[in-house]
Amino acid sequence: MTAIFRTERLTLVFLVLTITAICGLPLLLLFKIGLTAEGSLNIAPLLEALQSRSVLRALWHSLESSALSALFATILGTALALVIGLTNVRAKGLLVFLILLPMMIPPHVTAIAWIQALGPASPVLRWLSIAPELGSDHPLYSREGLVLLLTLQHSPLVFLLVRAALRSFPRELSDAARVSGSGATRMLVKITLPLLSPALMAGFALAFVAALGNFGINALIGIPARYTTLPVLVWRRLASFGPDVLPNVAIISVILALVALVAIVIQTVLQKRMRSALVGLPQAPLDIALGKHRLPVEALLWLFVASVLLLPAASLLATSLVKTYGLDLSLETLTLSNFAEVLWRQSVTLRAFANSTGIATLAALVIAGLSILLGYFLVSRKAGQRMLAGIAGSQAEIAFAVPGLVMSIAFILAFIRPLPIINISLYGTLWIILIAYVSCFVAVGLKPVVAAFLQMDMSLEDAARVSGAGFGRRIRTIFAPLVAPAAASGGILVFLTAYNEVTVSALLWSTGNETIGTTIFNYEDGGYTTLAAAMSVVVVLATIVIMVAMNALTKKVPAGTIPWRS
């Protein structure tokens, strides 16, 4: 028995040390370099940075664009969730899939697609003879264009949260209101929206933090618009390679991290104040009959989906099929050479696909395994185990909440020197990107696993203990199989996120260690627009194929395995 308890303790200590090493220590080092001078705590560098006009302007732009886009994303995502979740519109499954699709597409691909869709050289708009005049300003290169794309990118996050909250409502509340004669509008104002307030606050905060750390859209739209945000300022300063570049970008990263953490704290406090106790079990949500309004509502829904998906997708495809960006798409200009270039001739793109697939898969598997073990201790009936596991869980949450670009700076500071004892440097290798993915996304894989453990009857463990089953055997034979669907769900989300991301790897990649996201961004930033479009089309198609294939497995896997399916 003593050996069993020793194994449990050693496993828990290993988990806490591992999470601390990859989540807590890099951030601690970042704050140490940014907020210390001559070996002691000193906020003078922070105050000095806040007196810089460029930093203040970038900070204001970040706060302004993040707040506005989060507000519009909350309104849009909530409206979509209410219509699809509470009414009798048809083809709900397909609509949910299409609404969530932009969330799975990399932000920089979204930016490239919309730039090509609405610009003077847009193949689709030129074909329709409604393109802006050549040489005119691009309509997206502005604050409003940046906010629009951030809104479209992050509204699916709010949609997902609000839809999940709607499904947890006890049906008795709505039934009682309807019996009392309340119409749909009054029920929405008096019951649904007040009860949704914690989910709305969470959705706003999530969209705000996501926009705050978004690099792809902020760079591709903000740089031409001269609307610099903090992530872009960090990227530009790091690219300058000055003698004091690391302390310089460290303090800007600290500012970005502090803004994100303050937003999360405010959201947590407000959520607790807004929370209402619900009595009753969650049941199937309402199915309000729209009557004669159903057809117009469905038409608006499908028009929205088409405008968000089809126009940029068609422009992206058209750009990838012409020899030179700006040519009209016709039989004379049609070519597949761009696809041949990125899929067969360019070694960098082939290497990027291999690198991203490999490290995204490894990150998903590692996080699934860590989540099963850490989730077990987070719901343990032993207060000491819960407290230690909670320390690790809190660090994982902070690493996820802090913008990815900040984490990448933290990893540069932590791993730019060779590791002690083994004297091996991870900087400039794929391993640093893999560890950064695990650090940034472990909270994504952990949440569904913890939820699965909370629903489990822990008397199963008591029976196993009485039968003499050790810790390892209990995990292997009881808990791992039961939470496997939740772990798979988190792993799928981690894979899709890591496979396409650019924010974390933007500062960590090096020649030979490119990722899909950094390669597409470099093509577009270097003026190879048709190659960027071709590679973006391949990535979008790959993402859709993966999601459709997983949808097809819905009936063959346990409920909850496919994250976007009910």
Summary of the structure (lengths in Angstrom):
residues: 566
radius of gyration: 24.6
end to end distance: 41.7
largest distance: 78.8
contacts: 1907
relative contact order: 0.13
helix: 74%
strand: 2%
